[in-house]
Structures are given as structure tokens and as C-alpha cells.
Amino acid sequence: AASKSNQLVHHYIGQIFPAWRWFEREVTTKRIRQSVNDDAQILPEFYNMILERHEDDPAGYDIIYVDPKRAGSFASRLSHSCEPNAAVMTVISQGRYSVCMYTLRDIEQGGRINFRLSLPNR
């Protein structure tokens, strides 16, 4: 197997935004895209990841959006599957949060890596 079970695939990287700022950016982007083409059906982009900052964090509980549109890695473009072979996990080390993708089982070389979009964060 090219990737063994429980192996780090990659970090999910992107710009970090508080929820209010992320929604503000999305609304503005949608308005601009609609003004360019009035007839276009504007579909949402689902590349963002929502991270819950833990209630024990010194800054307190919060929801943070990781938006990889401008500064992401290939992990942000992996496909969804109802039978995933990878999972997203939040890792906290020395007060820093990382969104990581790990394999759930062995994956053969050339095999497609996919994950479930609706996994719980805890």
C-alpha cells in the first residue's frame, strides 16, 4: 500500500476567518459574481472547513472558517465519499490548531483519497 492506515495525508491549509467575516466575504463575492452575469445561477463553494475552537481555549469557544481558495493545499480538493478512506481531525498542539487529514485504512498507490464532508468535530 502507498499509504498505511492512520497515516497523515496532509494538513488542510487556508486563510482563517471568524464566522462573521467569512459570511461577509461570501455575500460580497456572490454579489460581484451576479453583477457580472445576471442570469448565472451562483452555486456555493464547499472548499471551506469549519473549525470549532475548544471551550477550554484561553480565547474561549468560537467557530472559525478555514478558507483554502487563495492559500490552500491539495487536501482542500479531495472528494466526498459515503465510504471514505480518510478523515478530517482537529489536532491541538501547544495551543495551535491544525486541521489534518488521516487515512482510515490502507490506500493503494494511485488510489483516490476521499473523506466524508459531515464528520463531527469532536
GIRA-V161695 format. One record per run of one state. SS is the DSSP state (@ for helix, = for strand, . for the rest). FROM is the first residue (numbers start at 1). TO is the last residue. If there is no record, write none. Layout:
SS;FROM;TO
SS;FROM;TO
This chain:
.;1;2
=;3;3
.;4;7
=;8;11
.;12;14
=;15;18
@;19;36
.;37;48
=;49;53
.;54;61
=;62;67
.;68;73
@;74;77
.;78;78
=;79;80
.;81;85
=;86;93
.;94;95
=;96;103
.;104;106
=;107;107
.;108;113
=;114;115
.;116;122
